[in-house]
Amino acid sequence: MDALKTKRKSLRTSFTATANKLKECLAKKEDAKDGDKLRALNSQLEDKFLRLDEIQNKISSLLLENTDTAAEYETDFQAAEDYRDNFLELINPS
């Protein structure tokens, strides 16, 4: 499970960096060039989230198999939900 957690940490870092770039792009006035950049960042963010979600599901399954990790599962689940919420907010801006 340590290898999965290490991989997840790297994906979370990459996801956060891309999310921050996307937020900056959304805050700017959009012209045609920014529109292309926005689409590219949106695509990158979606790819990173899908890979992160896949790893998260594996970790969650392993935590659920072990009855001694209920508290860890709850903490882990909440952190995963924070990433999911951030992703959904960015791909569906109001």
C-alpha positions, 0 to 999 in steps of 0.5 A: 500500500505504501507504493500506492500512497507514494504514487497518489502523493505525486498525482495529488501534487501534479493535480494541484499544480494543474488546478492552480494553473487552470484557476489562474487562466479562468481569472484572466480575460479570455482571448483565443489563445487563452481559450486554447490554453484553458481547454488544454489545462482542462484536459490535463486536469481531467486526465490527472483526476482520473488517474488519481481516482483510480489509485484512490479506489485501490487504496480505499479498497485496501483500507476497507479490507483491514478492520484496524484502519477504520479511522484511517479510512475516514480521514483518507476518504475525506481527503479524496472527497476534497480533491473530487470537489475541487475537480468538479468545481473547476470543470463546472464553473458557475 
